Structures are given as structure tokens and as C-alpha cells.
Amino acid sequence: MTKTASTVISPSRRKLLKLGVAGIGAASLGLPMPAIAQRARVLRFGHMLPAETIYHRACSKFADEVAALSDGKMKVDVYPASQLGSIPEMLSNVKSGSQSFGMAVPAWFSNFIKPMDAFTLPYIVSSPERLKSALDGKVGQKIAEMAEGAGFETLGYWLMGGRHIVNKVRPVNRPADCVGLKIRTINSQVYIQSFRALGASTVAMDPSELYVGLQQGVVDGFEYPLPDLYAYKLYEVAKYLSLDAHTTDFFMVAANKELYAGFSAEQKAIVQKAMKSAMDFQWTAQPKEIDDALAKLKGVMNVNDIAHADKELFIKATRPVYAQFEASIGKDFLDLAVKELGEPA
């Protein structure tokens, strides 16, 4: 038995046939032949929050804008819910270049950029409006310089909003009400020392352990932003919400410094424009998210405002914390932050 010549096709001929079919397909779609060889530059954006959050929607909007503005030549794949690792791991990956983009609150970034601790100091931010103005101005310029020195390119910010005291023991109206409470905080010395100054003891605990920790009495309370408090159903295990706004928090979005430096001027302009569009969306939408969360929480928790005179007691009790961290933050940056974030003159 013999084989006909048509039964054997060489690898080189098979490759040519595939290219020919692809070329016919491209022609039928009205695409130029070079488009077949073009591939989108894929960039990875990882974060820790669920896909249902407004922060993920902002990340997705950024990705969509990058794709649209680049005509598909740049593609941002967004990975929510810590798919690419823990917060410290993702920030380290962005710094090293194995991840393109990442985000975190100042307390986490301070592991790489110590002056970022300034934003965690209690009651330093007088309002979201003042925060936005500072980030858009001199404070933001200084952050960008410090971030670049640490291997990050600052792209923008998402507003988180006020963080408030939550517990299952009693309402907190004055610093004395914090005495004896076991409060879960971010593993940040600024948070830890701030709550110790109010008379509470502190427990550094991963957010994933908080619900069970409250159930089992490992902690009495915690401090959290309102939308996250409602989204994670922590009101089921904590009864009292006291609106002290000790921190007005935000996420900083950053890229790997070398990656960004390697972008063309056109690519940088695309990323910047896409980020501005996403920021405009997020900063406009977040206040409503906060208001909606508060309205819902008032239906399931005991919620109390802090009277102005009592708020001054909290500020006075925690002011010595500023001196504790002046050296590590840097006096010049701390003075600038106090001036730009506080009440306008």
C-alpha cells in the first residue's frame, strides 16, 4: 500500500495554510493584513475588594477607558477579591513589576512610603472636599515624588470616606466610652497608638476573621467605613455605630514605576485620561454609597453622632499621637498635611 502525496503536509506548509485562512478572514472583515499580527498589550490590575463594590466598578471603568482610548492596543485585566494575593503581596508585586497596577489605603502604602502614615493620624482630615483638594494639589505632588522613590507611579485615588467606631458593648460618645474596649484595627502603629490614646486595647486582625472574632468575643469592636460595614453584614455581630470619622480614608492607585516609564507619550496620556474618567465617576458616586449605607445601618444598628464639644475631646486625647510619628513621617510633610487637610483658614 502506498501513500499519496496529498496525505503528508509539512509543518512549514501547514503554517502557510493557516496564515492564508487567517488572511482571507481578515479580508472578509475589512481588516488590514498587519492587524493579524497585532496583539493588545495586557496589563494586570489586582485589588482586594469584591466585584460588587464601587471600587471594582471604578477599576473596570479605568480598564474599559484604556481599551477604548487605545483602540484595543492596551488591555487591562482586573482581578478583584485578592485573586493575585494579599494586600502586602500585591503591593510588593507592583513594586517588583510582576503586577502592573495595584491599590491600597495609606496605612498599607506606609510600609513602602513612611510619610503616608500622615493620612492615618486621627482627625487630620476635616472633610472629603479638603482631602480631594489636597490630593489634587501640593500634597498629591509630594506623594507622587515619594512614591516614585519607592518604585511606584501614582495614577490616582478612590474615595473611601469616614471610618467610624463600631462595637457590641455600648455607644461611644466621649473618649471615656472607649476605655476597656478591645478594638480591631489595621496592623498599623498609627491606628494602634490612636486607639490606645482613647483608652482602648487593640487587636490586629485580618478583616476575614473579624465577623467570627466579634461572635467569639476576641474583640468588642472595630473601626470601618460605612459601605463596607453594611456590605460585609458586620452589623449582625455589632450593635453600636458611633460616627466619629477619626479617619477619612482613600485608596491610592499605583503602577510599577519602570513599566510606566516605558510607556510612550501616547500610552501615558491614555492611562492618565482613563484614570481621570474613573476618578470622576468614583468620587461622584461614593458619597451616595455612603449615604445609602448609613440609611440602611440606621435601620439595623444603634447609630449616634458625636456632638461638636465631644469631638474636641477625641481630638485632644489623640493629638499626642502626632508627636509620636513626626520623626518617621517627616516634620515638613506632616506640617503640609495638617495645613492642607484641616479646616480652611
C-alpha positions as MATLAB code, in Angstrom:
seq = 'MTKTASTVISPSRRKLLKLGVAGIGAASLGLPMPAIAQRARVLRFGHMLPAETIYHRACSKFADEVAALSDGKMKVDVYPASQLGSIPEMLSNVKSGSQSFGMAVPAWFSNFIKPMDAFTLPYIVSSPERLKSALDGKVGQKIAEMAEGAGFETLGYWLMGGRHIVNKVRPVNRPADCVGLKIRTINSQVYIQSFRALGASTVAMDPSELYVGLQQGVVDGFEYPLPDLYAYKLYEVAKYLSLDAHTTDFFMVAANKELYAGFSAEQKAIVQKAMKSAMDFQWTAQPKEIDDALAKLKGVMNVNDIAHADKELFIKATRPVYAQFEASIGKDFLDLAVKELGEPA';
ca = [
       0.000    0.000    0.000;
       1.306    3.457   -0.872;
       0.514    6.961    0.415;
      -0.425    9.701   -1.971;
       1.499   12.968   -1.777;
      -1.568   14.779   -0.551;
      -1.669   12.821    2.712;
       1.550   14.368    4.043;
       1.753   18.110    4.756;
       4.999   19.592    6.033;
       4.969   21.850    9.150;
       6.072   24.853    7.092;
       3.283   24.319    4.562;
       0.726   23.868    7.386;
       1.790   27.238    8.851;
       1.394   28.917    5.451;
      -2.071   27.435    5.036;
      -3.153   28.748    8.462;
      -1.872   32.224    7.637;
      -3.709   32.097    4.330;
      -7.011   31.226    6.002;
      -6.465   33.981    8.567;
      -5.747   36.428    5.765;
      -8.969   35.521    3.975;
     -10.881   36.008    7.273;
      -9.305   39.397    7.800;
     -10.079   40.488    4.274;
     -13.707   39.430    4.633;
     -13.972   41.618    7.744;
     -12.346   44.566    6.026;
      -9.246   44.386    8.260;
      -5.746   45.180    7.010;
      -3.350   42.230    6.984;
      -0.953   43.729    9.602;
      -3.809   43.640   12.141;
      -3.445   39.849   12.304;
      -0.041   40.156   13.927;
      -1.071   42.894   16.355;
      -1.759   41.860   19.920;
      -3.033   44.018   22.749;
      -0.578   44.842   25.495;
      -2.082   43.145   28.546;
      -1.697   44.802   31.962;
      -2.767   43.254   35.268;
      -4.668   45.257   37.905;
      -5.228   43.393   41.170;
      -7.136   44.540   44.245;
      -8.598   43.099   47.435;
     -12.279   44.071   47.214;
     -15.316   42.109   45.992;
     -16.524   42.581   42.427;
     -19.803   44.057   43.722;
     -18.127   47.159   45.183;
     -17.968   50.597   43.631;
     -14.177   50.407   43.830;
     -14.155   47.442   41.454;
     -16.551   49.303   39.170;
     -14.073   52.184   39.107;
     -11.231   49.797   38.270;
     -13.335   48.277   35.489;
     -14.185   51.720   34.130;
     -10.478   52.530   34.035;
      -9.856   49.287   32.121;
     -12.687   49.977   29.670;
     -11.437   53.522   29.031;
      -7.879   52.315   28.408;
      -9.157   49.791   25.855;
     -11.380   52.336   24.127;
      -8.794   55.131   24.002;
      -6.080   52.789   22.697;
      -8.364   51.152   20.091;
      -7.769   47.844   21.836;
      -3.975   48.061   21.728;
      -3.815   48.209   25.527;
      -5.826   45.815   27.674;
      -6.199   45.968   31.467;
      -7.328   42.733   33.137;
      -8.829   43.448   36.572;
      -8.570   40.805   39.316;
     -10.806   41.535   42.361;
     -11.100   39.805   45.730;
      -7.350   39.228   46.313;
      -7.035   36.821   43.380;
      -3.435   37.967   42.934;
      -2.554   37.766   46.632;
      -2.880   39.638   49.908;
      -2.592   43.437   50.041;
       1.119   43.378   51.038;
       1.828   40.753   48.374;
       0.111   42.743   45.630;
       1.922   45.957   46.564;
       5.236   44.091   46.555;
       4.359   42.638   43.160;
       3.609   46.097   41.761;
       6.909   47.368   43.145;
       8.809   44.440   41.593;
       6.955   44.663   38.277;
       5.228   41.274   38.260;
       1.882   43.102   38.583;
       1.125   46.252   36.588;
      -1.339   48.134   38.819;
      -2.471   47.899   42.433;
      -4.249   49.901   45.120;
      -4.284   50.216   48.903;
      -5.107   52.669   51.679;
      -2.287   54.848   53.075;
      -1.821   52.579   56.108;
      -0.662   49.773   53.776;
       1.386   52.001   51.473;
       3.233   53.337   54.522;
       5.183   50.060   54.598;
       6.938   51.407   51.481;
       6.365   55.175   51.846;
       6.531   56.038   55.543;
       5.119   59.589   55.253;
       1.802   58.087   54.079;
       1.138   57.465   57.785;
       0.135   61.129   57.966;
      -3.273   60.316   56.450;
      -3.949   57.766   59.194;
      -3.408   60.251   62.016;
      -6.690   60.723   63.895;
      -8.951   63.585   62.820;
      -6.378   65.092   60.449;
      -8.836   65.293   57.527;
     -11.648   67.773   58.064;
     -13.774   66.707   55.063;
     -13.703   64.703   51.818;
     -13.628   68.005   49.942;
     -10.453   69.081   51.722;
      -8.933   65.661   51.070;
      -9.694   65.907   47.339;
      -8.251   69.418   47.162;
      -5.063   68.310   48.923;
      -4.590   65.244   46.730;
      -5.130   67.350   43.613;
      -2.630   69.943   44.868;
       0.620   70.210   46.819;
       0.049   67.103   48.940;
      -0.603   64.963   45.879;
       2.523   66.296   44.176;
       4.604   65.354   47.193;
       3.037   61.869   47.324;
       3.933   61.327   43.675;
       7.575   62.235   44.359;
       7.807   59.932   47.375;
       6.031   57.085   45.581;
       8.409   57.309   42.635;
      11.330   56.996   45.021;
       9.782   53.778   46.344;
       9.202   52.230   42.902;
       5.594   53.286   42.287;
       3.967   55.634   39.792;
       0.919   57.295   41.360;
      -2.053   57.224   38.979;
      -4.965   58.417   41.111;
      -7.206   57.879   44.128;
     -10.589   56.369   45.053;
     -12.512   57.934   47.943;
     -13.420   55.556   50.759;
     -14.794   58.088   53.251;
     -15.023   58.314   57.006;
     -14.041   55.407   59.243;
     -16.101   55.146   62.423;
     -16.073   53.296   65.742;
     -18.289   50.186   65.879;
     -18.740   47.881   68.867;
     -21.160   45.491   70.571;
     -20.863   46.850   74.147;
     -22.080   50.473   74.299;
     -22.456   53.722   72.340;
     -19.299   55.791   72.137;
     -19.948   59.495   72.712;
     -16.758   60.507   74.543;
     -13.231   59.099   74.808;
     -14.102   57.624   78.213;
     -16.568   55.294   76.465;
     -13.635   53.639   74.671;
     -11.877   52.665   77.896;
     -11.607   48.891   78.200;
     -12.951   48.092   74.720;
     -10.979   45.590   72.634;
     -10.859   47.183   69.186;
      -9.694   45.520   65.988;
      -7.542   47.830   63.860;
      -5.469   47.631   60.713;
      -1.980   46.416   61.614;
      -0.670   49.980   61.687;
       1.122   51.557   64.619;
      -0.707   54.826   63.973;
      -4.105   53.145   64.381;
      -2.891   51.134   67.354;
      -1.483   54.141   69.223;
      -4.533   56.269   68.365;
      -6.974   53.845   69.973;
      -4.693   53.259   72.935;
      -4.740   57.034   73.455;
      -8.535   56.740   73.752;
      -8.180   54.045   76.414;
      -8.989   51.020   74.242;
      -6.856   47.932   73.817;
      -6.121   46.942   70.222;
      -6.043   43.702   68.282;
      -4.525   43.481   64.798;
      -6.738   41.090   62.863;
      -7.324   40.252   59.207;
     -10.740   41.526   58.021;
     -11.727   37.989   57.050;
     -11.511   36.979   60.743;
     -13.477   39.934   62.103;
     -17.021   38.540   61.961;
     -16.104   35.388   63.892;
     -13.826   37.387   66.208;
     -16.800   39.525   67.255;
     -19.023   36.472   67.688;
     -16.479   34.741   69.897;
     -15.544   37.822   71.941;
     -11.967   38.027   70.693;
     -12.732   41.700   70.029;
     -15.518   44.015   71.209;
     -15.441   46.274   68.206;
     -13.586   47.697   65.243;
     -13.384   50.794   63.053;
     -14.724   50.730   59.495;
     -16.131   52.774   56.599;
     -19.931   52.626   56.293;
     -20.402   50.934   52.882;
     -18.023   48.122   53.865;
     -19.681   47.743   57.271;
     -23.009   47.127   55.568;
     -21.670   45.040   52.668;
     -19.948   42.559   54.978;
     -23.010   42.379   57.285;
     -20.928   43.192   60.351;
     -24.000   44.850   61.853;
     -25.143   41.301   62.617;
     -22.448   40.964   65.282;
     -22.054   44.593   66.434;
     -24.830   46.790   67.776;
     -23.410   50.326   68.148;
     -22.144   52.651   65.428;
     -20.600   55.949   66.565;
     -19.955   58.465   63.792;
     -16.610   59.938   64.846;
     -14.852   59.898   61.414;
     -11.426   59.527   63.006;
     -10.033   58.885   59.529;
     -11.258   59.934   56.093;
      -9.704   57.148   54.082;
      -8.907   56.609   50.424;
      -7.219   54.150   48.075;
      -4.126   55.159   46.167;
      -3.875   53.532   42.735;
      -0.321   52.995   41.526;
       1.609   51.412   38.673;
       5.048   49.875   38.584;
       7.444   52.785   38.071;
       9.559   51.152   35.341;
       6.505   49.904   33.471;
       5.031   53.387   33.360;
       8.367   54.957   32.394;
       8.466   52.582   29.414;
       5.119   53.755   28.063;
       5.148   56.045   25.062;
       3.845   59.588   25.495;
       0.610   58.461   23.827;
       0.232   55.481   26.176;
       0.837   57.668   29.238;
      -1.807   60.115   28.027;
      -4.262   57.234   27.576;
      -3.664   55.916   31.098;
      -3.945   59.397   32.604;
      -7.173   60.209   30.756;
      -8.707   56.831   31.640;
      -7.818   57.290   35.309;
      -9.313   60.787   35.400;
     -12.556   59.448   33.953;
     -12.665   56.622   36.521;
     -11.846   59.009   39.379;
     -14.555   61.458   38.346;
     -17.043   58.596   38.390;
     -15.918   57.172   41.727;
     -15.649   60.444   43.665;
     -19.109   61.443   42.426;
     -20.739   58.089   43.206;
     -19.093   57.306   46.565;
     -20.908   59.958   48.674;
     -24.243   58.430   47.652;
     -22.906   54.976   48.524;
     -22.021   56.312   51.983;
     -25.414   57.987   52.469;
     -27.277   54.863   51.331;
     -25.223   52.660   53.663;
     -25.871   54.968   56.617;
     -29.614   54.963   55.965;
     -29.626   51.152   55.911;
     -27.445   50.877   59.027;
     -29.774   53.167   60.967;
     -32.426   50.507   60.473;
     -30.339   47.702   61.957;
     -27.989   49.391   64.460;
     -27.934   51.946   67.245;
     -26.309   54.927   65.471;
     -25.113   58.055   67.265;
     -23.492   61.272   66.072;
     -20.698   62.849   68.098;
     -21.504   66.316   69.425;
     -19.012   69.036   68.431;
     -17.836   69.613   72.017;
     -17.292   65.877   72.470;
     -15.466   65.619   69.144;
     -12.990   68.133   70.527;
     -12.330   65.718   73.400;
     -11.408   62.975   70.928;
      -9.118   65.361   69.051;
      -7.419   66.484   72.259;
      -6.965   62.928   73.533;
      -5.290   61.743   70.332;
      -3.229   64.832   69.464;
      -0.095   63.478   71.241;
      -0.041   60.673   68.632;
       1.083   63.238   66.050;
       4.283   63.860   68.018;
       4.926   60.108   68.244;
       5.124   59.829   64.455;
       6.543   63.214   63.498;
      10.059   61.823   63.011;
       9.028   58.848   60.852;
       6.556   60.866   58.767;
       8.835   63.874   58.475;
       8.027   67.245   60.012;
       7.800   69.095   56.695;
       5.296   66.684   55.174;
       3.310   66.455   58.410;
       3.070   70.243   58.614;
       1.952   70.392   54.973;
      -0.673   67.666   55.546;
      -2.063   69.379   58.651;
      -2.322   72.661   56.760;
      -3.875   71.258   53.576;
      -6.213   68.650   55.116;
      -7.591   70.643   58.038;
     -10.197   73.361   58.187;
      -9.521   76.106   55.607;
      -8.045   79.293   57.015;
];
